[in-house]
């Protein structure tokens, strides 16, 4: 049985909404708690992408779902950038700097 693309996108949307809520709450614990659901949603969407068979009846709903997911992802990026800028500013005020890049890798500054 091939994976359901509509359900996969819905799970990704829910996971991204949770990430955005965690980012806006400022709670690192909440952000970490979103990781498992986000990873599972990405696996589900990847399974759909590998199956490469979407029924013609599902295509309009899938396109609308993709547009919504893209908008949600962009909101997450904007909120994440804003949070990162706040953190960088707070560190700078204390004479410190963020030593991690966007990918979470340690980078000397």
N, C-alpha and C positions, 0 to 999 in steps of 0.2 A: 504494500500500500504506500503510495507516495505521500509525502508530507503536505499538509494543508497550508498554502501560502498565506491565506487570510489570518488563520490562527497564529502562524509564526510571526507575522507583522504585528498582530495585536499584543503578543507577548513581548516583543521588542519595544513597542510603544509604552507598555506598562513599566518595563524595566527602565527605560529612559526617563519616564516621569518620576520614578523613584530616585534616580540619580539626581535629577534636577531639584527635587524636594530636599534631598540630603545636602546638596550644594548650598541651597538657599538657607537651610537651617544652620549651617556652619558647624555641623556635627561630623567630625571625622569618623566616629563610630557608625553613624547612619550611612555615611558614604561607603565604608567598608562592607556594611551589611547588604548593600545593593549588588555587590560583585557577583555572587552566585547566580542570582536571577538574570543579570545582564549576560553573563557567560552562557547560561542555558538558552537564552533568547537568541544570542548570536549563533549558537550551534543550530538551533531550529531554522533560522533564516538561511544559514549555510547549506543545510540539508535541502531546502527548497531550491536554492541556486544550483546545487549539483543535480537535482532531478530534472531540471530544465523542461518540465512539462506542466504548463498552466493551462487549464481548460479555457476555451474561449469565453465561457460564461463567467469565469472568475476574473478575467482580465480587467474589466472596468473597475470592479471593487479593489482589485490589486493595485491598479494605477492610483486610485484615490488614496489607498492605504499607504503606498510608497510616498506620495506627496506629503501626507500627514506625518509619516515617520521622518522624512527629510526635514520638515519644519521643526519637529520635536528635537531632532539631533542638533539643528542649528541653534535652537534656544539653549540646549545644554552647553553647547560650545560658548555661547555668549555669557551665560551665567558662570561657567568655569573660568573664562577669561577674566570676568569681573572679580570673582573670588581670588584668583591668582594675583590680580593687580592690587587688591586690598592687602593680601598677605605680603606681597613684595614691598608695599608702602610701609606697612607696620614693621617689617624687618629693617627697612632702610632707616626709619626713625630711631631704631635701636642700634644703628651702626652695623647691622648685619645684612647679609644678602641670601637670597634663595639659591641653594646649590644644586637644585634638581631642574632638569629640563622638562618640556611638555610630556615627554614619554616616560617621565618618572625616573630617569637615569641621572646618577650623580654627575655633575659637571662642575669642574673647578672654576671659580670666578676670581 
